[in-house]
Amino acid sequence: MSTSIEPVTFSDLQNDLVTRIRGSASSSVTTEKIKRALNIALTDIHLAPGNKFSWAERPATLITHAPYSDGTVSISTAARTTILGVGTLWNTAVTGFGFNNVRAGGQIKVGTSEEIYTVSAVTNDTTLTIDSPYTGDAITNVSYQYWENEYALASDFLRFVDLNVFSAEANIPLVGASDFRRYWGRRDISGRKPQMACQVQLGFSGSTEPQHRVVLRPYPDRVYSLKYQYVTRNLAVTSAGVAQQSMVEDSDEPIIPRGKRHSIVLHALYNLYRDDGDDARSQEVKAEYNQLMQRLIGDMPRSQDRARFVYGAKRGGYRSRRFDIGGRFDTLDD
């Protein structure tokens, strides 16, 4: 065990918890149960409403994809899900960005049709597959338009730091699915930088990893660099500095700063007391834990985030436009 006054590693946290419950909980509290309680506590601390900690926040940059329409396309009525291109470079990388001109998940319209199809696969530079059959007549060498409005978020994404804002720097609000569909129902609207974003999660595919996405409207008319802030779901780190979702090995550490890690033990302790039927001790420890969390939250530089309603007020000679689109949403100002 570490000689530090405060627990540091997963092993320290286990020993601290064992010491606290010794003689007051039943023998059913096994090592596995202790480990599970500590990891549940670590997650709960970061998921609880109002608990916003700078150590769990991460910056990220989303690079948007410019529309692509080089060459022409043909579709036969015999193979309605296959689109053939002439003069197209669909499977060729966009210089400097690491993604191809066309990729699965993007949207495409062909000729004068108003139907929007989703690209399900790109075979090569001149062949791609769409997710549903083309419904029109056969076409030969007609124009087309490809674009992307849905983008993957960071692989360790848990939630946005501000649930009302996708990108503060780009002044793009984050809205719920209902408002998003109401104001930007069509997926083929473009012409400028995105003005609204909506978070979605796709169905699972090939693994248990969640597929977090952000959908933008209008779809980007060129390449943009959109910076956003999110809370990571990697709440632990190995002794080698590798981030992971939970503590596994005895030498693993939580991302909570040293000196504050006993909060994990208190959270786990009141849950173990509760599960053991010792409600009195559970409530005593819970009160101690809540007091500690209030101090931790108070230490965070969050006073500037307190929102208030403004009514078209002017500041510095200009009218505030904080995260509002045409007056459709409540305007909040800090």
C-alpha positions as CSV (number, residue, x, y, z in Angstrom):
1,M,0.0,0.0,0.0
2,S,1.2,3.5,-0.7
3,T,2.7,5.4,2.2
4,S,0.7,8.5,1.1
5,I,-1.8,9.8,3.6
6,E,-4.4,9.7,0.8
7,P,-5.2,6.6,-1.2
8,V,-3.5,6.8,-4.6
9,T,-3.8,3.5,-6.5
10,F,-6.6,1.0,-6.9
11,S,-4.9,-1.2,-4.3
12,D,-4.9,1.8,-1.9
13,L,-8.6,2.4,-2.4
14,Q,-9.4,-1.2,-1.8
15,N,-7.3,-1.3,1.5
16,D,-8.9,1.9,2.7
17,L,-12.4,0.6,2.0
18,V,-11.6,-2.7,3.8
19,T,-10.2,-0.8,6.8
20,R,-13.4,1.4,7.0
21,I,-15.9,-1.5,6.9
22,R,-14.0,-4.0,9.0
23,G,-16.1,-5.1,11.9
24,S,-19.3,-3.3,10.8
25,A,-20.3,-5.1,7.6
26,S,-21.0,-8.8,6.9
27,S,-18.5,-11.3,5.7
28,S,-20.3,-11.3,2.3
29,V,-18.3,-8.2,1.3
30,T,-15.7,-9.9,-0.9
31,T,-12.7,-8.5,-2.8
32,E,-14.7,-8.6,-6.0
33,K,-17.6,-6.8,-4.4
34,I,-15.2,-4.1,-3.1
35,K,-13.6,-3.6,-6.5
36,R,-17.0,-3.4,-8.2
37,A,-18.2,-0.8,-5.6
38,L,-15.2,1.4,-6.2
39,N,-15.6,1.4,-9.9
40,I,-19.3,2.1,-9.7
41,A,-18.5,5.0,-7.3
42,L,-15.9,6.4,-9.7
43,T,-18.5,6.4,-12.5
44,D,-21.4,7.8,-10.4
45,I,-19.2,10.7,-9.2
46,H,-18.8,11.8,-12.8
47,L,-22.3,11.1,-13.9
48,A,-24.2,12.8,-11.1
49,P,-26.1,16.0,-12.2
50,G,-24.2,19.1,-11.3
51,N,-20.9,17.3,-10.9
52,K,-18.6,19.0,-13.5
53,F,-14.9,18.5,-13.0
54,S,-12.2,20.0,-15.1
55,W,-10.0,16.9,-14.8
56,A,-12.6,14.9,-16.8
57,E,-13.0,17.5,-19.6
58,R,-11.2,17.1,-22.9
59,P,-10.9,19.3,-26.0
60,A,-11.4,17.9,-29.5
61,T,-11.6,19.1,-33.0
62,L,-14.0,17.9,-35.7
63,I,-12.9,18.4,-39.3
64,T,-15.9,18.6,-41.6
65,H,-16.0,17.2,-45.2
66,A,-16.5,19.5,-48.2
67,P,-19.2,18.4,-50.7
68,Y,-18.0,16.4,-53.7
69,S,-19.5,16.3,-57.2
70,D,-16.7,15.6,-59.6
71,G,-17.7,13.5,-62.7
72,T,-21.0,11.9,-63.5
73,V,-23.0,8.9,-62.4
74,S,-25.2,6.2,-63.8
75,I,-27.8,3.8,-62.3
76,S,-29.5,0.9,-63.9
77,T,-32.9,-0.5,-63.0
78,A,-31.2,-4.0,-62.8
79,A,-28.9,-2.9,-59.9
80,R,-30.7,-0.1,-58.1
81,T,-28.4,0.0,-55.1
82,T,-25.2,0.4,-57.2
83,I,-24.0,3.7,-58.5
84,L,-21.3,3.8,-61.2
85,G,-19.2,6.9,-61.7
86,V,-17.3,8.4,-64.6
87,G,-14.4,10.8,-63.8
88,T,-15.0,10.2,-60.1
89,L,-12.4,9.7,-57.4
90,W,-14.6,8.4,-54.6
91,N,-12.1,6.2,-52.9
92,T,-9.2,8.7,-53.2
93,A,-8.0,10.5,-50.1
94,V,-8.5,14.2,-49.7
95,T,-5.0,15.7,-49.5
96,G,-4.0,16.6,-46.0
97,F,-7.1,15.4,-44.2
98,G,-6.9,11.6,-43.9
99,F,-10.4,10.8,-45.3
100,N,-11.7,10.0,-48.8
101,N,-13.7,12.1,-51.2
102,V,-16.7,9.8,-50.5
103,R,-17.2,7.4,-47.5
104,A,-19.9,5.2,-46.0
105,G,-22.4,7.2,-44.0
106,G,-22.4,10.2,-46.4
107,Q,-25.5,11.5,-48.3
108,I,-26.0,11.6,-52.1
109,K,-28.6,12.9,-54.6
110,V,-28.5,12.1,-58.3
111,G,-29.7,14.0,-61.3
112,T,-32.9,16.1,-60.6
113,S,-34.3,13.6,-58.1
114,E,-35.1,15.0,-54.6
115,E,-34.6,11.6,-53.0
116,I,-31.6,11.5,-50.6
117,Y,-29.7,8.2,-50.2
118,T,-27.1,7.2,-47.7
119,V,-23.8,5.7,-48.9
120,S,-23.4,2.2,-47.4
121,A,-20.1,1.3,-49.0
122,V,-17.4,2.6,-51.4
123,T,-15.9,-0.2,-53.5
124,N,-13.5,1.9,-55.5
125,D,-13.1,5.3,-57.3
126,T,-16.0,4.6,-59.6
127,T,-18.4,2.2,-57.7
128,L,-20.4,2.8,-54.5
129,T,-23.5,1.3,-52.9
130,I,-26.4,3.0,-51.4
131,D,-28.5,1.8,-48.4
132,S,-31.9,1.6,-50.3
133,P,-32.9,1.0,-53.9
134,Y,-32.9,3.9,-56.3
135,T,-36.6,4.6,-57.1
136,G,-36.3,6.5,-60.4
137,D,-35.8,5.6,-64.0
138,A,-32.4,4.5,-65.2
139,I,-29.9,7.3,-65.6
140,T,-26.7,7.7,-67.5
141,N,-23.9,10.2,-67.0
142,V,-25.9,12.7,-64.9
143,S,-24.6,15.1,-62.2
144,Y,-24.8,14.3,-58.5
145,Q,-24.1,15.8,-55.2
146,Y,-22.4,14.1,-52.2
147,W,-22.1,15.6,-48.7
148,E,-21.7,14.7,-45.1
149,N,-23.8,16.0,-42.2
150,E,-23.1,13.4,-39.5
151,Y,-19.7,13.0,-37.8
152,A,-18.2,10.7,-35.2
153,L,-17.3,12.2,-31.8
154,A,-14.2,11.3,-29.8
155,S,-13.8,7.6,-29.1
156,D,-13.9,8.2,-25.3
157,F,-16.9,10.6,-25.5
158,L,-19.3,10.4,-22.6
159,R,-21.3,13.7,-22.9
160,F,-20.7,17.3,-23.8
161,V,-19.4,19.6,-21.1
162,D,-22.2,22.1,-21.9
163,L,-25.4,20.3,-22.8
164,N,-26.6,23.4,-24.7
165,V,-23.5,24.0,-26.8
166,F,-21.7,21.9,-29.4
167,S,-19.0,24.4,-30.3
168,A,-18.8,27.6,-28.3
169,E,-16.0,28.9,-30.6
170,A,-18.1,28.4,-33.7
171,N,-21.2,29.6,-32.0
172,I,-23.1,26.3,-32.8
173,P,-25.8,25.4,-30.3
174,L,-26.7,21.8,-29.3
175,V,-30.5,21.2,-29.5
176,G,-32.7,18.2,-28.9
177,A,-33.9,15.9,-31.6
178,S,-37.5,17.4,-31.7
179,D,-36.3,21.0,-32.3
180,F,-33.6,19.8,-34.7
181,R,-36.2,17.9,-36.9
182,R,-38.7,20.8,-36.7
183,Y,-36.3,23.5,-37.9
184,W,-33.9,21.5,-40.1
185,G,-35.9,18.6,-41.3
186,R,-34.3,18.4,-44.7
187,R,-30.8,16.9,-44.9
188,D,-29.8,18.5,-48.2
189,I,-29.8,22.2,-47.0
190,S,-26.3,23.8,-47.4
191,G,-24.7,27.1,-48.4
192,R,-22.9,28.2,-45.2
193,K,-21.3,27.1,-42.0
194,P,-23.4,24.8,-39.8
195,Q,-25.7,26.7,-37.4
196,M,-27.2,23.9,-35.3
197,A,-26.1,20.5,-34.0
198,C,-27.9,17.5,-32.5
199,Q,-26.3,14.5,-30.7
200,V,-27.3,11.0,-31.7
201,Q,-26.2,7.5,-31.0
202,L,-26.2,4.9,-33.8
203,G,-27.1,1.3,-33.3
204,F,-24.3,-1.1,-32.2
205,S,-22.3,-2.6,-35.0
206,G,-19.7,-5.3,-34.5
207,S,-18.9,-4.4,-30.8
208,T,-20.3,-3.1,-27.6
209,E,-18.8,0.3,-28.1
210,P,-21.4,3.1,-28.4
211,Q,-21.4,5.1,-31.6
212,H,-21.7,8.7,-30.6
213,R,-22.4,11.1,-33.5
214,V,-23.2,14.8,-34.0
215,V,-25.5,15.8,-36.9
216,L,-25.0,19.3,-38.3
217,R,-27.4,21.6,-40.2
218,P,-27.0,23.0,-42.7
219,Y,-24.4,20.5,-43.9
220,P,-20.9,22.0,-44.2
221,D,-20.3,23.8,-47.5
222,R,-16.5,23.4,-47.1
223,V,-13.9,22.1,-44.7
224,Y,-14.3,23.6,-41.2
225,S,-12.4,23.0,-38.0
226,L,-15.0,22.8,-35.2
227,K,-13.6,22.7,-31.7
228,Y,-15.8,21.2,-28.9
229,Q,-15.4,20.2,-25.2
230,Y,-16.6,16.9,-23.8
231,V,-16.4,14.7,-20.7
232,T,-14.4,11.6,-21.1
233,R,-15.6,8.1,-20.2
234,N,-12.0,7.0,-19.6
235,L,-12.0,7.6,-15.8
236,A,-8.9,5.6,-14.9
237,V,-5.3,5.3,-16.1
238,T,-2.8,2.5,-16.0
239,S,0.7,2.9,-14.4
240,A,2.0,3.2,-18.0
241,G,-0.3,6.2,-18.6
242,V,-2.9,4.5,-20.8
243,A,-6.4,5.8,-20.3
244,Q,-9.2,3.3,-19.7
245,Q,-12.8,3.2,-18.5
246,S,-12.3,1.7,-15.1
247,M,-9.7,0.5,-12.6
248,V,-8.6,-3.1,-13.2
249,E,-5.0,-3.7,-12.0
250,D,-4.0,-2.8,-8.5
251,S,-1.6,-0.2,-9.8
252,D,-4.3,1.6,-11.8
253,E,-5.3,5.1,-10.7
254,P,-8.5,7.1,-11.1
255,I,-8.3,10.4,-12.9
256,I,-9.5,12.3,-9.8
257,P,-6.6,14.3,-8.5
258,R,-4.6,13.1,-5.6
259,G,-6.0,14.4,-2.3
260,K,-9.5,14.0,-3.5
261,R,-9.6,10.2,-4.2
262,H,-11.1,9.3,-0.8
263,S,-14.4,10.5,-2.3
264,I,-14.5,7.3,-4.2
265,V,-14.1,5.3,-1.0
266,L,-16.9,7.3,0.8
267,H,-19.3,6.7,-2.2
268,A,-18.5,3.0,-2.3
269,L,-18.8,2.7,1.5
270,Y,-22.3,4.2,1.8
271,N,-23.5,1.8,-1.0
272,L,-22.0,-1.2,0.8
273,Y,-23.6,-0.2,4.1
274,R,-26.9,0.2,2.3
275,D,-26.7,-3.2,0.6
276,D,-25.8,-4.8,3.9
277,G,-28.9,-3.3,5.5
278,D,-27.1,-0.9,7.8
279,D,-29.1,2.2,6.9
280,A,-27.9,4.3,9.8
281,R,-24.2,4.0,8.8
282,S,-25.1,4.4,5.1
283,Q,-26.8,7.8,5.8
284,E,-23.9,9.0,8.0
285,V,-21.3,8.2,5.3
286,K,-23.6,9.6,2.6
287,A,-23.8,12.9,4.5
288,E,-20.0,13.0,4.8
289,Y,-19.7,12.2,1.0
290,N,-22.2,15.0,0.1
291,Q,-20.3,17.5,2.1
292,L,-17.0,16.5,0.4
293,M,-18.6,16.7,-3.1
294,Q,-19.9,20.2,-2.3
295,R,-16.4,21.3,-1.5
296,L,-15.0,19.7,-4.6
297,I,-17.6,21.3,-6.8
298,G,-17.0,24.7,-5.1
299,D,-13.3,24.4,-5.9
300,M,-14.1,24.3,-9.7
301,P,-14.0,27.6,-11.6
302,R,-17.6,27.5,-12.6
303,S,-19.1,30.8,-11.3
304,Q,-18.9,32.2,-14.8
305,D,-21.3,29.5,-16.1
306,R,-24.3,30.7,-14.1
307,A,-26.8,31.5,-16.8
308,R,-29.4,34.3,-16.8
309,F,-32.0,35.4,-19.3
310,V,-31.3,38.5,-21.3
311,Y,-33.7,40.4,-23.4
312,G,-31.9,41.8,-26.4
313,A,-29.4,43.6,-24.2
314,K,-26.5,45.3,-25.7
315,R,-23.0,44.8,-24.4
316,G,-20.0,46.8,-25.6
317,G,-22.0,48.5,-28.3
318,Y,-23.3,45.3,-30.0
319,R,-26.3,43.1,-29.4
320,S,-25.7,39.7,-27.8
321,R,-26.4,36.7,-30.0
322,R,-25.3,33.9,-27.7
323,F,-26.4,30.5,-29.0
324,D,-29.7,31.7,-30.6
325,I,-31.0,31.1,-34.1
326,G,-33.5,33.6,-35.4
327,G,-35.1,33.9,-32.0
328,R,-36.2,30.3,-32.0
329,F,-34.6,29.5,-28.6
330,D,-34.2,31.1,-25.2
331,T,-31.2,33.3,-25.2
332,L,-28.9,32.6,-22.3
333,D,-25.9,34.8,-21.4
334,D,-23.1,34.4,-18.9
